[in-house]
């Protein structure tokens, strides 16, 4: 069974640009969550999608957005990039709708903003 | 709001030493509790979990018990190996919180020969 796949693994962008990251969940998983990991702020929740609907949202500005497709694949977009957006972005997929289940994480996309 | 507090690292131990990483939480109701591990250059892997008070999660020699009275979920291992060197994260999902994980800051463990 294939794991969670995130593409690309590494990305370098310039301030002011926008970026789209992709996440393919484990087959059959309908919940996809996104997290930002930085040395200063640690792991912070961005948003969760379930069956193409955003179910939870973290405290990030509107420049951060996401969506989920009918095949459960998800994308997140960051517009008008800032240096502080440099981080490891992690995607996680889960099979059930409620808490307590296991979240399977991808290897992440390392975004560097210069 | 919900929060997780775990001990600062790095924690450096000799192989076969006993490990404890403290974790306490703040949340209403009965959250589900987790320990995740992150190896260098990798994403997070679930190490163990507990979904109700007094539950003990265990995996690969690691254990943690859900203590409602002390709001704690300390991670323990009786004999660590060099291969256990990684960053360990305590996390919770509150009751009715979907799959939104709240993480602690992480504790880096270094195990030396």
Interface residues (C-beta under 8 A of the other chain):
Chain A: X4 X31 X33 X35 X42 X43 X45 X48 X50 X55 X56 X58 X90 X92 X94 X97 X98 X99 X100 X101 X102 X103 X104 X105 X106 X107 X108
Chain B: X31 X32 X36 X41 X42 X43 X44 X45 X46 X49 X51 X89 X93 X94 X95 X96 X97 X98 X99 X100 X101 X102 X103 X104 X105 X106
